[in-house]
Amino acid sequence: MQSISAMPVNTASDSPAIINIEALCRTQNERLKRFIQKRIWNREDAEDVLQLTYLEAMRCKDRFNGGSKPETWLFGIAVNLTRNYFKRHYGQPQLDEMTDVLLSELQSEIEDDPGMLVEHERMLDRAVAAMDALPDDIQSMFQLIVDAEYSYQDTADHVGVPIGTIRSRLSRARQSLKRHMEM
């Protein structure tokens, strides 16, 4: 059986290091799971990223060159997949209708983890503070788009500016909110 650690790279022949992915995944499973779950709160999504990490490691095991420890390489894959997860899920705003079923699911998740409730309250407080810090005209624009469900064009007509100005203001406001939330 191969060892978990990579064998030294043979520089004379430039052959890749050999790595036993199955053994590496077995020994690092709990650490890797905790690592991902600290970053992705949704348990199902965290489990998906964990499985994708294993799949990617198996797919790319021939590319492991021994330049780092196998554990570091595996966790690097997890970091990249976690980053991709956030780009995919949070790069564009996603709007879901708040249904009774969804609300019930959220409440049960929060009841299972009181720390999550505290963190969500902090995030909500930061979001409200960030919205309050926006200029009045931007807040009014958000109210038209979100509360009154105006289209961008209807908002532009109502405010008396071109639609490109609305898009530009929204883009700057999103960036400002993102920066404020990352603090």
N, C-alpha and C positions, 0 to 999 in steps of 0.2 A: 504494500500500500504506500502511496506517495505521502510525503509529509505535508503538513499544512503550509509551512513556510516555502517560499519560492527558492528554487535552487539557484546558485549563483549563475549569472549570465556568462556564457562562454564568449569572451570578446574576440577570440581568434576567429570563430566561425559565425559570430553574431546570431547565434541561435537564441530563441526566446526562452525565458525562464519557464519552468514547469510548475503549475499550480493545481492543487486538488480542490476544485470549487466546492464539491459536495461536503468535504470535511471542513473547509473554511466556513461555509454557510451553517453547518451544524454547530460549530464552536462559537460562532459570532451571532447566532440567531437572536438571543435575548438582548444583547447589547445593541444590535442593529434595530431591533423592534423598538426599544426604548428611545433610541436616537431619532428615529422617524416620528414616533408618536409625540415627542416633545415639540416637533415642528408642525405636524399635521394633526389637528385635534380630532377630526372626524375619524373614528376607528376604522370604518370600512375603507376609506381612502388611504389611511396609513397602511392598512394591510395590503391594499393594491400596490402601493409604492414599494412595500417590502418584497412582494412577489415579483414586481418588475425589476427590482434590484437583482434578485437572484437570476432571473431570466437574462438580463443584460450581462451579468457576470459570466454566465455560462456561454452566452453568445460571443463574448469578447475575450474569453480566457486565453486565446492564442495571442492576443495583443499585450498581455501582461509581460513587461520586460524586466521585472525584478528591480526597477529603479526605486521602489518603495516596498514597505512590508505589504503582504497580501491583504491584511486587515485595512490598511490605509487606502489601498486601491478599491476595496469593496465599499468602504464608507464614502469614498469619493464618488462612486457611482450613485450611491444613495443621495448624496448632496445634489448632484446634477439632476436626478429624477425629481427630488423635492422642489428644486428651483423650477423645473419644467411644470410641475403640478401647479405651483402658484402662478406662473405666467399664464397657464391655460385657464385656471379657474378664477383668477382675480385680476387678470390683465384687462378684461372687459367686464363692465358691470353686468351682473346677471340678476334678472328680476324674476322672482317667484311669487306667485300669489300666496299670501299667508292664509292657509286653510286650517280648519280645526285639527285635522290629522297632523299637519306639519307642526302646528303649535304644541300639540300633545307630545309629539316626538321630541321636540326641543325641550319641553319641560321635564320629560323623563330623563333625558341626557343630563340636564343641569342638576336634577335631584340626585343622580348617581355620583356626581362630582361637584361638590360645593366650590372647589377651587375654580372650576370653569365659570360658575356664576359670578364670582368676584372678578375674574378676568374679563368677562363679558360686560359687567357693569363699568369697569374701568375703560374698556374700549368705547362703550356708549358715551360715557362722560367726555372722553377725548374727542369723539366724533361731534358731539353737540358743541363743545368748545371751539372746534375747528370751523364748524358751520357758522357759529356766532362771530367768529373773527373775520369772515368774508365781508367784503364791502356790501352795502345795502342793495345796490343794483344787481349784484350777483345772487344774493339771497332771494330777491324778487324774481329773478329769472328761474332759479331753482323751483320756487313755489309754482310758477306757471307750468313748468315742464313736469314736475313730479306731482304736485297736489292737484292742479287743474287739468293735468294730462294734455297740455298743449303740445303740438308737434314743434320741431325746431322752427319750421317755416311760420307757424302761427305765432310763436313767441317773437320771432324777428318782426313780423308784421305788427304785433301788439306794442313792442318796444320801439319800433321805427328804425331798425338797423338791418343791414344785410344779414342773410342767414350765415354767411361765413364769419361774421362778427360773433354771432351766438356760439358757433362751434369753437371759435378761438377762445372766447371767454370761458366756456365750459371746460375746455382742455386745460387752461391755466388754473381754473378752480379745482379740477381733479388733482392736478399736480400739487397744488397747495394743500389740499386735504390729505393726500398721500404723505407728504412731508410731515404734516402735523401729526398724523397717526403713527408714524415711525419713531417719533420722539419718545 
